[in-house]
Amino acid sequence: MKTFYLELSEEEANGTSHKFYEVIIDETKVTIRYGRIGTDGTASSQTFGTVAEAEKFAQKKVNEKKRKGYEEAVRGVRKKREITRRTITSSASTVKNRVPILWRFKTKSAAFGIFVDKNACWVGDESGAVYKLNHQAELQVQHQFPDGVKCLVADGNWIYLGCDDGNVYDLSGKTPRLAYEINEQVDIFWIDIKNGLLAVSDRGGNLSIINYEDEQQWASKMEGESAWMVRCDEVGRVFYGDSKGVSAFYGWEDHHAIWNHRTNPVLFGYLGNENVYAATTASTVHSFSREGEPLQVFKADNTVFSCATSPDEQYVFAGDNYSSVYCFNRSGERLWKLATGCGSAYSMQYFEEKLYIVTTDGSLACIDVSEAAIEQAKAGQVTEFKEIKAPNSKAALVQTDVLEQAAAGTQGVLLECVKEGGKLRVKVLTAGFRSDWYVQFPKNLRQEGKIYLVDNIQESAQGGFYRVLGNIYSA
């Protein structure tokens, strides 16, 4: 058995990125493992007809990396990136009656990531497991990522996952793809993406804005710490919350706040169709207009760790650290408070008269919050619900750099990777598109001169670049 171990340290706008690349030759089998130093990384294997073929392939891959600046190194010199796990000391609710749960899906560990739309319900937990269910709670897809899931967010037709390994993954195709790599120095607390613009808030109270080419637009240290809130809207505003309060910025421009309000430490942020909401340690949820006007304060009984609203924002929901869920009307009146029966809600989302929560005990629970169901629950009348457990078998670790060869007759859009200004960029080859625009494309798939076939591309909302929609193949 022979092993090549390489490392690369490169300066970026806000720090140094440290990566490794390992090639192991075991007779005719070649295993390649790569990723950020201190993680297990991502691995894939190939078997060849002869030992000579295996060694030739391995040497080719090593040489490719060396040409990119990787150098032979000794494993174990650096430590893993800093990660903060969110911890709630979840206590049992003091409320006698519980919410009317329709179904509950139990993951393997505390669940923090959630996204729900008409097509599916996504949940990600702190073991790195991600599950996609339909609205009948039937498991459709299971993925395993290298580290814990911080959050799941949507940007139009795209669904993104923020992971503790420092990466943001695109879940829109059948194979997850690496979308953004966040700097080693950033201990991610939350992310949001809108029109390809990525906003990252972190433990130190920093706000970083990253563009569609995974290049930093700007970064700034704010006054507070522990920035658990960052949300982006369609016109480029970024809403940020930390231990000192809530602020808003124009993400595409600079780091000067367009408004700021002091609150108690913010633990969660939610962006409604009209207004912005911040959950705090003072058992409150504050609402602001997007222009910065303070609107309402919703008062709970304990520290609030998550919040959400109905689409018209007539109802505001909150989850506290005593395993209770609240509902308020728009004017701040508390309509009800009920126990979850499955831990405290790390995050939540409303969809079609149902409130979906992910909790400290690893549950994704679908709650019926229609008026009739809630009235029955307040009277202690709840029916049995469907409970589903995650499969015992663990999914294989995602391999984001594997490209399937397009089958004959596959329709789509052709792209080409070119080098411009010393950087690898991707442009469109298929007629009918702007050939001078770049395409947002995974960096770990870029090879100079390579041709790709993708399901489709879509012009970004603000124009100037395209985004891949769906699957990516080798043409």
One Martini backbone bead per residue (centre of mass of N, CA, C, O) as a GRO file, in nm:
protein
  475
    1MET     BB    1   0.097   0.036   0.021
    2LYS     BB    2   0.025   0.376  -0.094
    3THR     BB    3   0.089   0.727   0.013
    4PHE     BB    4  -0.052   1.049  -0.054
    5TYR     BB    5   0.017   1.371   0.109
    6LEU     BB    6  -0.157   1.684   0.087
    7GLU     BB    7  -0.121   2.050   0.103
    8LEU     BB    8  -0.316   2.369   0.137
    9SER     BB    9  -0.225   2.719   0.167
   10GLU     BB   10  -0.447   3.004   0.135
   11GLU     BB   11  -0.508   3.324   0.069
   12GLU     BB   12  -0.767   3.532   0.175
   13ALA     BB   13  -0.955   3.800   0.250
   14ASN     BB   14  -1.023   3.653   0.565
   15GLY     BB   15  -0.773   3.445   0.532
   16THR     BB   16  -0.695   3.095   0.578
   17SER     BB   17  -0.679   2.807   0.375
   18HIS     BB   18  -0.711   2.451   0.464
   19LYS     BB   19  -0.598   2.164   0.277
   20PHE     BB   20  -0.650   1.824   0.158
   21TYR     BB   21  -0.473   1.539  -0.017
   22GLU     BB   22  -0.549   1.187  -0.069
   23VAL     BB   23  -0.359   0.894  -0.188
   24ILE     BB   24  -0.453   0.545  -0.222
   25ILE     BB   25  -0.268   0.242  -0.285
   26ASP     BB   26  -0.436  -0.088  -0.338
   27GLU     BB   27  -0.314  -0.205  -0.582
   28THR     BB   28  -0.604  -0.159  -0.788
   29LYS     BB   29  -0.678   0.053  -0.567
   30VAL     BB   30  -0.818   0.394  -0.552
   31THR     BB   31  -0.805   0.644  -0.294
   32ILE     BB   32  -0.983   0.953  -0.244
   33ARG     BB   33  -0.907   1.229  -0.018
   34TYR     BB   34  -1.085   1.532   0.083
   35GLY     BB   35  -1.039   1.865   0.243
   36ARG     BB   36  -1.049   1.991   0.541
   37ILE     BB   37  -0.854   2.037   0.788
   38GLY     BB   38  -0.984   1.808   1.045
   39THR     BB   39  -1.141   1.634   0.856
   40ASP     BB   40  -1.257   1.355   0.676
   41GLY     BB   41  -1.400   1.418   0.435
   42THR     BB   42  -1.393   1.305   0.097
   43ALA     BB   43  -1.463   0.983  -0.062
   44SER     BB   44  -1.311   0.778  -0.331
   45SER     BB   45  -1.326   0.487  -0.560
   46GLN     BB   46  -1.101   0.286  -0.775
   47THR     BB   47  -1.078   0.020  -1.018
   48PHE     BB   48  -0.825  -0.166  -1.180
   49GLY     BB   49  -0.671  -0.397  -1.385
   50THR     BB   50  -0.394  -0.277  -1.278
   51VAL     BB   51  -0.133  -0.156  -1.100
   52ALA     BB   52  -0.024   0.040  -1.313
   53GLU     BB   53  -0.290   0.195  -1.360
   54ALA     BB   54  -0.323   0.291  -1.070
   55GLU     BB   55  -0.052   0.448  -1.047
   56LYS     BB   56  -0.098   0.641  -1.284
   57PHE     BB   57  -0.352   0.776  -1.176
   58ALA     BB   58  -0.239   0.874  -0.904
   59GLN     BB   59  -0.010   1.051  -1.018
   60LYS     BB   60  -0.191   1.239  -1.178
   61LYS     BB   61  -0.348   1.358  -0.933
   62VAL     BB   62  -0.100   1.466  -0.782
   63ASN     BB   63   0.007   1.653  -1.007
   64GLU     BB   64  -0.241   1.834  -1.025
   65LYS     BB   65  -0.214   1.946  -0.734
   66LYS     BB   66   0.072   2.059  -0.753
   67ARG     BB   67   0.000   2.269  -0.978
   68LYS     BB   68  -0.202   2.412  -0.750
   69GLY     BB   69   0.007   2.403  -0.471
   70TYR     BB   70   0.046   2.143  -0.357
   71GLU     BB   71   0.199   1.969  -0.073
   72GLU     BB   72   0.388   1.775   0.094
   73ALA     BB   73   0.289   1.615   0.409
   74VAL     BB   74   0.199   1.602   0.754
   75ARG     BB   75  -0.017   1.464   0.938
   76GLY     BB   76  -0.166   1.663   1.210
   77VAL     BB   77  -0.092   1.974   1.242
   78ARG     BB   78  -0.384   2.061   1.232
   79LYS     BB   79  -0.686   2.188   1.322
   80LYS     BB   80  -0.999   2.206   1.353
   81ARG     BB   81  -1.244   2.385   1.304
   82GLU     BB   82  -1.445   2.598   1.457
   83ILE     BB   83  -1.724   2.487   1.668
   84THR     BB   84  -2.069   2.566   1.738
   85ARG     BB   85  -2.300   2.434   1.943
   86ARG     BB   86  -2.625   2.431   1.995
   87THR     BB   87  -2.764   2.491   2.328
   88ILE     BB   88  -3.043   2.344   2.500
   89THR     BB   89  -3.206   2.353   2.804
   90SER     BB   90  -3.452   2.130   2.802
   91SER     BB   91  -3.772   2.164   2.922
   92ALA     BB   92  -4.054   2.095   3.047
   93SER     BB   93  -4.361   2.175   3.013
   94THR     BB   94  -4.615   2.357   3.199
   95VAL     BB   95  -4.811   2.251   2.998
   96LYS     BB   96  -5.064   2.025   2.964
   97ASN     BB   97  -5.114   2.078   2.670
   98ARG     BB   98  -5.084   1.974   2.334
   99VAL     BB   99  -5.009   1.965   2.028
  100PRO     BB  100  -5.141   1.880   1.702
  101ILE     BB  101  -5.003   1.609   1.582
  102LEU     BB  102  -4.962   1.430   1.280
  103TRP     BB  103  -4.636   1.404   1.256
  104ARG     BB  104  -4.317   1.216   1.326
  105PHE     BB  105  -3.968   1.261   1.270
  106LYS     BB  106  -3.683   1.063   1.368
  107THR     BB  107  -3.377   1.133   1.434
  108LYS     BB  108  -3.045   1.090   1.572
  109SER     BB  109  -3.041   1.405   1.637
  110ALA     BB  110  -3.031   1.710   1.673
  111ALA     BB  111  -3.243   1.949   1.513
  112PHE     BB  112  -3.201   2.248   1.282
  113GLY     BB  113  -3.289   2.181   0.996
  114ILE     BB  114  -3.533   2.356   0.774
  115PHE     BB  115  -3.759   2.273   0.488
  116VAL     BB  116  -4.071   2.394   0.334
  117ASP     BB  117  -4.285   2.280   0.070
  118LYS     BB  118  -4.489   2.146  -0.175
  119ASN     BB  119  -4.277   1.898  -0.219
  120ALA     BB  120  -4.125   1.918   0.076
  121CYS     BB  121  -3.941   1.783   0.368
  122TRP     BB  122  -3.668   1.913   0.544
  123VAL     BB  123  -3.392   1.758   0.736
  124GLY     BB  124  -3.127   1.844   0.978
  125ASP     BB  125  -2.856   1.726   1.167
  126GLU     BB  126  -2.571   1.698   1.392
  127SER     BB  127  -2.461   1.437   1.213
  128GLY     BB  128  -2.533   1.513   0.890
  129ALA     BB  129  -2.820   1.437   0.844
  130VAL     BB  130  -3.043   1.411   0.553
  131TYR     BB  131  -3.399   1.463   0.489
  132LYS     BB  132  -3.657   1.364   0.254
  133LEU     BB  133  -4.003   1.444   0.255
  134ASN     BB  134  -4.317   1.406   0.238
  135HIS     BB  135  -4.647   1.497   0.348
  136GLN     BB  136  -4.660   1.176   0.459
  137ALA     BB  137  -4.369   1.094   0.579
  138GLU     BB  138  -4.203   0.993   0.333
  139LEU     BB  139  -3.910   0.870   0.236
  140GLN     BB  140  -3.692   0.988  -0.033
  141VAL     BB  141  -3.419   1.110   0.101
  142GLN     BB  142  -3.061   1.040   0.178
  143HIS     BB  143  -2.798   1.210   0.357
  144GLN     BB  144  -2.430   1.246   0.412
  145PHE     BB  145  -2.242   1.461   0.600
  146PRO     BB  146  -1.941   1.560   0.754
  147ASP     BB  147  -2.138   1.748   0.926
  148GLY     BB  148  -2.325   1.951   1.080
  149VAL     BB  149  -2.635   2.109   1.072
  150LYS     BB  150  -2.742   2.444   1.069
  151CYS     BB  151  -2.901   2.494   0.778
  152LEU     BB  152  -3.199   2.560   0.576
  153VAL     BB  153  -3.225   2.712   0.249
  154ALA     BB  154  -3.390   2.931   0.017
  155ASP     BB  155  -3.352   3.018  -0.355
  156GLY     BB  156  -3.603   2.960  -0.497
  157ASN     BB  157  -3.502   2.667  -0.671
  158TRP     BB  158  -3.306   2.660  -0.426
  159ILE     BB  159  -3.125   2.437  -0.197
  160TYR     BB  160  -2.958   2.493   0.115
  161LEU     BB  161  -2.663   2.388   0.306
  162GLY     BB  162  -2.536   2.437   0.630
  163CYS     BB  163  -2.211   2.348   0.748
  164ASP     BB  164  -1.962   2.272   0.989
  165ASP     BB  165  -1.732   2.243   0.752
  166GLY     BB  166  -1.785   2.531   0.581
  167ASN     BB  167  -2.015   2.446   0.390
  168VAL     BB  168  -2.218   2.488   0.092
  169TYR     BB  169  -2.505   2.316  -0.028
  170ASP     BB  170  -2.661   2.183  -0.315
  171LEU     BB  171  -3.000   2.018  -0.338
  172SER     BB  172  -3.138   2.031  -0.637
  173GLY     BB  173  -3.014   1.774  -0.711
  174LYS     BB  174  -2.932   1.438  -0.691
  175THR     BB  175  -2.652   1.577  -0.637
  176PRO     BB  176  -2.468   1.717  -0.424
  177ARG     BB  177  -2.325   2.050  -0.413
  178LEU     BB  178  -2.067   2.271  -0.410
  179ALA     BB  179  -2.110   2.622  -0.354
  180TYR     BB  180  -1.955   2.702  -0.075
  181GLU     BB  181  -1.656   2.837   0.092
  182ILE     BB  182  -1.582   2.894   0.413
  183ASN     BB  183  -1.380   3.030   0.610
  184GLU     BB  184  -1.182   2.903   0.863
  185GLN     BB  185  -1.238   3.152   1.073
  186VAL     BB  186  -1.543   3.069   1.057
  187ASP     BB  187  -1.806   3.042   1.297
  188ILE     BB  188  -2.090   2.925   1.218
  189PHE     BB  189  -2.441   3.020   1.264
  190TRP     BB  190  -2.545   3.157   0.984
  191ILE     BB  191  -2.747   3.148   0.679
  192ASP     BB  192  -2.806   3.322   0.357
  193ILE     BB  193  -2.988   3.326   0.033
  194LYS     BB  194  -2.996   3.569  -0.251
  195ASN     BB  195  -2.933   3.567  -0.571
  196GLY     BB  196  -2.637   3.435  -0.479
  197LEU     BB  197  -2.624   3.578  -0.203
  198LEU     BB  198  -2.407   3.540   0.073
  199ALA     BB  199  -2.477   3.513   0.423
  200VAL     BB  200  -2.267   3.544   0.725
  201SER     BB  201  -2.284   3.442   1.060
  202ASP     BB  202  -2.109   3.465   1.381
  203ARG     BB  203  -1.968   3.433   1.690
  204GLY     BB  204  -1.802   3.724   1.667
  205GLY     BB  205  -1.988   3.930   1.496
  206ASN     BB  206  -1.983   3.857   1.191
  207LEU     BB  207  -2.019   3.985   0.849
  208SER     BB  208  -2.055   3.798   0.545
  209ILE     BB  209  -2.011   3.858   0.188
  210ILE     BB  210  -2.097   3.640  -0.091
  211ASN     BB  211  -2.066   3.554  -0.405
  212TYR     BB  212  -2.122   3.345  -0.684
  213GLU     BB  213  -1.784   3.299  -0.688
  214ASP     BB  214  -1.683   3.276  -0.390
  215GLU     BB  215  -1.653   3.591  -0.324
  216GLN     BB  216  -1.574   3.850  -0.134
  217GLN     BB  217  -1.728   4.150  -0.077
  218TRP     BB  218  -1.767   4.160   0.250
  219ALA     BB  219  -1.652   4.249   0.590
  220SER     BB  220  -1.775   4.272   0.942
  221LYS     BB  221  -1.745   4.399   1.262
  222MET     BB  222  -1.949   4.403   1.513
  223GLU     BB  223  -2.053   4.489   1.830
  224GLY     BB  224  -2.130   4.207   1.873
  225GLU     BB  225  -2.228   3.872   1.941
  226SER     BB  226  -2.368   3.600   1.851
  227ALA     BB  227  -2.481   3.551   1.530
  228TRP     BB  228  -2.809   3.411   1.472
  229MET     BB  229  -2.874   3.642   1.249
  230VAL     BB  230  -2.961   3.594   0.892
  231ARG     BB  231  -3.119   3.789   0.626
  232CYS     BB  232  -3.254   3.792   0.289
  233ASP     BB  233  -3.356   3.991   0.021
  234GLU     BB  234  -3.449   4.081  -0.309
  235VAL     BB  235  -3.284   4.381  -0.285
  236GLY     BB  236  -3.017   4.320  -0.078
  237ARG     BB  237  -3.099   4.288   0.205
  238VAL     BB  238  -2.950   4.262   0.539
  239PHE     BB  239  -3.040   4.079   0.832
  240TYR     BB  240  -2.908   4.141   1.163
  241GLY     BB  241  -2.820   3.941   1.468
  242ASP     BB  242  -2.722   3.997   1.815
  243SER     BB  243  -2.631   4.089   2.139
  244LYS     BB  244  -2.732   4.405   2.056
  245GLY     BB  245  -2.914   4.341   1.786
  246VAL     BB  246  -3.060   4.504   1.494
  247SER     BB  247  -2.974   4.501   1.141
  248ALA     BB  248  -2.918   4.679   0.822
  249PHE     BB  249  -2.817   4.601   0.480
  250TYR     BB  250  -2.635   4.632   0.172
  251GLY     BB  251  -2.485   4.367   0.028
  252TRP     BB  252  -2.375   4.486  -0.261
  253GLU     BB  253  -2.212   4.720  -0.126
  254ASP     BB  254  -2.187   4.772   0.206
  255HIS     BB  255  -2.125   4.799   0.577
  256HIS     BB  256  -2.352   5.009   0.612
  257ALA     BB  257  -2.597   5.085   0.807
  258ILE     BB  258  -2.949   5.161   0.763
  259TRP     BB  259  -3.018   5.011   1.042
  260ASN     BB  260  -3.080   5.023   1.414
  261HIS     BB  261  -3.153   4.800   1.704
  262ARG     BB  262  -3.200   4.759   2.030
  263THR     BB  263  -3.160   4.452   2.212
  264ASN     BB  264  -3.168   4.171   2.312
  265PRO     BB  265  -3.038   3.889   2.258
  266VAL     BB  266  -3.014   3.715   1.961
  267LEU     BB  267  -3.142   3.371   1.850
  268PHE     BB  268  -3.340   3.460   1.604
  269GLY     BB  269  -3.445   3.474   1.253
  270TYR     BB  270  -3.717   3.628   1.055
  271LEU     BB  271  -3.861   3.642   0.717
  272GLY     BB  272  -4.113   3.795   0.594
  273ASN     BB  273  -4.307   3.937   0.347
  274GLU     BB  274  -4.269   4.219   0.526
  275ASN     BB  275  -4.111   4.137   0.791
  276VAL     BB  276  -3.907   4.138   1.088
  277TYR     BB  277  -3.769   3.879   1.313
  278ALA     BB  278  -3.674   3.863   1.676
  279ALA     BB  279  -3.534   3.645   1.897
  280THR     BB  280  -3.496   3.637   2.262
  281THR     BB  281  -3.378   3.621   2.595
  282ALA     BB  282  -3.648   3.804   2.692
  283SER     BB  283  -3.911   3.654   2.587
  284THR     BB  284  -3.898   3.772   2.280
  285VAL     BB  285  -4.056   3.923   1.985
  286HIS     BB  286  -3.942   4.122   1.724
  287SER     BB  287  -4.075   4.376   1.506
  288PHE     BB  288  -3.995   4.489   1.166
  289SER     BB  289  -3.951   4.669   0.922
  290ARG     BB  290  -3.751   4.684   0.645
  291GLU     BB  291  -3.702   5.004   0.717
  292GLY     BB  292  -3.700   5.001   1.066
  293GLU     BB  293  -3.973   4.983   1.202
  294PRO     BB  294  -4.113   4.950   1.493
  295LEU     BB  295  -4.391   4.734   1.590
  296GLN     BB  296  -4.354   4.460   1.782
  297VAL     BB  297  -4.413   4.275   2.095
  298PHE     BB  298  -4.368   3.934   2.184
  299LYS     BB  299  -4.478   3.756   2.478
  300ALA     BB  300  -4.324   3.529   2.666
  301ASP     BB  301  -4.201   3.305   2.936
  302ASN     BB  302  -3.940   3.237   2.766
  303THR     BB  303  -3.688   3.168   2.594
  304VAL     BB  304  -3.636   3.238   2.250
  305PHE     BB  305  -3.542   3.011   1.962
  306SER     BB  306  -3.805   3.060   1.774
  307CYS     BB  307  -3.964   3.169   1.454
  308ALA     BB  308  -4.283   3.254   1.285
  309THR     BB  309  -4.512   3.284   1.002
  310SER     BB  310  -4.756   3.366   0.827
  311PRO     BB  311  -4.785   3.499   0.517
  312ASP     BB  312  -4.970   3.752   0.639
  313GLU     BB  313  -4.884   3.797   0.951
  314GLN     BB  314  -5.128   3.728   1.159
  315TYR     BB  315  -4.923   3.504   1.258
  316VAL     BB  316  -4.720   3.427   1.549
  317PHE     BB  317  -4.447   3.215   1.619
  318ALA     BB  318  -4.310   3.028   1.911
  319GLY     BB  319  -4.008   2.893   2.075
  320ASP     BB  320  -3.903   2.748   2.371
  321ASN     BB  321  -3.701   2.610   2.649
  322TYR     BB  322  -4.000   2.460   2.745
  323SER     BB  323  -4.151   2.304   2.512
  324SER     BB  324  -4.301   2.553   2.369
  325VAL     BB  325  -4.584   2.692   2.187
  326TYR     BB  326  -4.675   2.991   2.015
  327CYS     BB  327  -4.957   3.228   1.956
  328PHE     BB  328  -4.998   3.530   1.770
  329ASN     BB  329  -5.105   3.821   1.688
  330ARG     BB  330  -5.028   4.113   1.529
  331SER     BB  331  -5.080   4.285   1.810
  332GLY     BB  332  -4.963   4.060   2.049
  333GLU     BB  333  -5.167   3.853   2.114
  334ARG     BB  334  -5.223   3.576   2.296
  335LEU     BB  335  -5.374   3.269   2.192
  336TRP     BB  336  -5.143   3.039   2.255
  337LYS     BB  337  -5.019   2.754   2.466
  338LEU     BB  338  -4.812   2.465   2.392
  339ALA     BB  339  -4.696   2.156   2.394
  340THR     BB  340  -4.487   1.942   2.211
  341GLY     BB  341  -4.358   1.650   2.324
  342CYS     BB  342  -4.037   1.703   2.167
  343GLY     BB  343  -3.921   1.954   2.266
  344SER     BB  344  -3.733   2.209   2.154
  345ALA     BB  345  -3.735   2.466   1.915
  346TYR     BB  346  -3.489   2.546   1.691
  347SER     BB  347  -3.704   2.543   1.449
  348MET     BB  348  -3.932   2.700   1.196
  349GLN     BB  349  -4.238   2.641   0.983
  350TYR     BB  350  -4.487   2.764   0.771
  351PHE     BB  351  -4.756   2.549   0.607
  352GLU     BB  352  -5.067   2.521   0.540
  353GLU     BB  353  -5.174   2.512   0.853
  354LYS     BB  354  -4.870   2.439   0.932
  355LEU     BB  355  -4.630   2.347   1.184
  356TYR     BB  356  -4.280   2.323   1.162
  357ILE     BB  357  -4.052   2.133   1.368
  358VAL     BB  358  -3.728   2.139   1.521
  359THR     BB  359  -3.548   1.945   1.772
  360THR     BB  360  -3.370   1.835   2.052
  361ASP     BB  361  -3.473   1.519   1.982
  362GLY     BB  362  -3.487   1.506   1.646
  363SER     BB  363  -3.751   1.635   1.545
  364LEU     BB  364  -4.007   1.628   1.292
  365ALA     BB  365  -4.295   1.832   1.321
  366CYS     BB  366  -4.645   1.816   1.241
  367ILE     BB  367  -4.869   2.090   1.288
  368ASP     BB  368  -5.198   2.164   1.360
  369VAL     BB  369  -5.310   2.523   1.323
  370SER     BB  370  -5.588   2.512   1.313
  371GLU     BB  371  -5.858   2.622   1.477
  372ALA     BB  372  -5.990   2.348   1.542
  373ALA     BB  373  -5.739   2.196   1.650
  374ILE     BB  374  -5.667   2.397   1.879
  375GLU     BB  375  -5.929   2.384   2.041
  376GLN     BB  376  -5.896   2.085   2.111
  377ALA     BB  377  -5.617   2.107   2.248
  378LYS     BB  378  -5.705   2.306   2.477
  379ALA     BB  379  -5.910   2.062   2.576
  380GLY     BB  380  -5.730   1.782   2.542
  381GLN     BB  381  -5.790   1.703   2.223
  382VAL     BB  382  -5.590   1.442   2.097
  383THR     BB  383  -5.450   1.256   1.859
  384GLU     BB  384  -5.291   1.024   1.718
  385PHE     BB  385  -4.973   0.981   1.573
  386LYS     BB  386  -4.734   0.963   1.334
  387GLU     BB  387  -4.439   0.753   1.365
  388ILE     BB  388  -4.099   0.809   1.249
  389LYS     BB  389  -3.795   0.651   1.175
  390ALA     BB  390  -3.493   0.652   1.103
  391PRO     BB  391  -3.276   0.484   0.957
  392ASN     BB  392  -3.021   0.278   1.060
  393SER     BB  393  -2.887   0.334   0.810
  394LYS     BB  394  -2.612   0.483   0.666
  395ALA     BB  395  -2.521   0.700   0.455
  396ALA     BB  396  -2.326   0.793   0.226
  397LEU     BB  397  -2.095   1.001   0.164
  398VAL     BB  398  -2.076   1.271   0.002
  399GLN     BB  399  -1.991   1.329  -0.362
  400THR     BB  400  -1.936   1.632  -0.518
  401ASP     BB  401  -1.705   1.538  -0.757
  402VAL     BB  402  -1.904   1.359  -0.909
  403LEU     BB  403  -1.937   1.261  -1.259
  404GLU     BB  404  -2.176   1.194  -1.477
  405GLN     BB  405  -2.240   1.055  -1.768
  406ALA     BB  406  -2.403   1.143  -2.032
  407ALA     BB  407  -2.652   1.034  -2.195
  408ALA     BB  408  -2.778   0.959  -2.472
  409GLY     BB  409  -2.992   1.238  -2.545
  410THR     BB  410  -2.938   1.446  -2.342
  411GLN     BB  411  -3.080   1.729  -2.224
  412GLY     BB  412  -2.945   2.077  -2.248
  413VAL     BB  413  -2.664   2.265  -2.126
  414LEU     BB  414  -2.365   2.396  -2.238
  415LEU     BB  415  -2.043   2.400  -2.080
  416GLU     BB  416  -1.736   2.592  -2.002
  417CYS     BB  417  -1.401   2.579  -1.893
  418VAL     BB  418  -1.212   2.871  -1.814
  419LYS     BB  419  -0.931   3.094  -1.830
  420GLU     BB  420  -0.943   3.402  -1.632
  421GLY     BB  421  -0.724   3.582  -1.466
  422GLY     BB  422  -0.627   3.296  -1.326
  423LYS     BB  423  -0.928   3.185  -1.344
  424LEU     BB  424  -1.188   2.967  -1.311
  425ARG     BB  425  -1.447   2.955  -1.552
  426VAL     BB  426  -1.799   2.962  -1.651
  427LYS     BB  427  -1.957   2.900  -1.970
  428VAL     BB  428  -2.161   2.931  -2.249
  429LEU     BB  429  -2.234   2.736  -2.551
  430THR     BB  430  -2.517   2.761  -2.595
  431ALA     BB  431  -2.746   2.890  -2.771
  432GLY     BB  432  -2.920   3.191  -2.641
  433PHE     BB  433  -2.682   3.299  -2.469
  434ARG     BB  434  -2.457   3.461  -2.275
  435SER     BB  435  -2.109   3.431  -2.340
  436ASP     BB  436  -2.002   3.666  -2.120
  437TRP     BB  437  -2.114   3.505  -1.895
  438TYR     BB  438  -2.127   3.369  -1.597
  439VAL     BB  439  -2.133   3.062  -1.402
  440GLN     BB  440  -2.261   2.915  -1.144
  441PHE     BB  441  -2.005   2.692  -1.008
  442PRO     BB  442  -1.841   2.438  -0.895
  443LYS     BB  443  -1.509   2.434  -0.804
  444ASN     BB  444  -1.463   2.107  -0.780
  445LEU     BB  445  -1.540   2.084  -1.116
  446ARG     BB  446  -1.313   2.254  -1.229
  447GLN     BB  447  -1.179   2.224  -1.569
  448GLU     BB  448  -0.984   2.302  -1.805
  449GLY     BB  449  -1.183   2.249  -2.102
  450LYS     BB  450  -1.437   2.147  -1.987
  451ILE     BB  451  -1.743   1.974  -2.051
  452TYR     BB  452  -2.089   2.046  -1.978
  453LEU     BB  453  -2.407   1.912  -1.861
  454VAL     BB  454  -2.721   2.072  -1.804
  455ASP     BB  455  -3.042   2.105  -1.751
  456ASN     BB  456  -3.011   2.420  -1.657
  457ILE     BB  457  -3.047   2.778  -1.684
  458GLN     BB  458  -3.047   3.094  -1.489
  459GLU     BB  459  -3.111   3.404  -1.448
  460SER     BB  460  -3.046   3.633  -1.249
  461ALA     BB  461  -3.228   3.873  -1.099
  462GLN     BB  462  -2.987   4.104  -1.144
  463GLY     BB  463  -2.799   3.993  -1.330
  464GLY     BB  464  -2.478   3.884  -1.504
  465PHE     BB  465  -2.572   3.576  -1.440
  466TYR     BB  466  -2.571   3.227  -1.402
  467ARG     BB  467  -2.770   2.933  -1.302
  468VAL     BB  468  -2.781   2.619  -1.198
  469LEU     BB  469  -3.039   2.375  -1.287
  470GLY     BB  470  -2.980   2.085  -1.140
  471ASN     BB  471  -2.795   1.878  -1.321
  472ILE     BB  472  -2.457   1.740  -1.355
  473TYR     BB  473  -2.249   1.668  -1.640
  474SER     BB  474  -2.054   1.484  -1.848
  475ALA     BB  475  -2.004   1.541  -2.200
   0.00000   0.00000   0.00000
